[in-house]
Amino acid sequence: MNILWIIVIGFVVGVIAKSLMPGRDPGGFIITILLGIAGSFGATYIGQHFDWYRDGQPAGFIGAILGAILILIVFRLITRR
């Protein structure tokens, strides 16, 4: 159930990250959503590593948004032409 919750938060976070970082993304809307999910997972595991979250506790909404924005920035840098 925890992973399902992270995916749902990641979906919402991907939409918010896309709206906070407008512009052309090389992958489009679906890739942005997947990056949001990856940001949510990343924020969860980084937060658990630094003891910001307990084991099994998903990242907070703000942490997931920051993780998604970070991954979106890295993705744009990698795919820049």
Steps between C-alpha positions, in 0.01 A plus 500: 500500500793733573638474145154567356476816711845614378388449138179699553691784666759480223230540235365813664852628565593446134211721393599768752869482404404545135293805585780649714759440227329598177670451170553229248587165646668250272268222615165671529230458762540126563874525562438793735255286699753215516766744618257617769457143617879455500535826697252374755690173539831687517373743763362210704824305506726803547276618783513158664878494465534836679235404759254763383244221454459171684534168320186438300392863513469666156651838425301807579332691223757782495791255509353308207455822300862598565617153400298513179629846411857385561456196276327714236794744500750216464288344223490829310878540534563149372262522205591857403604530138 
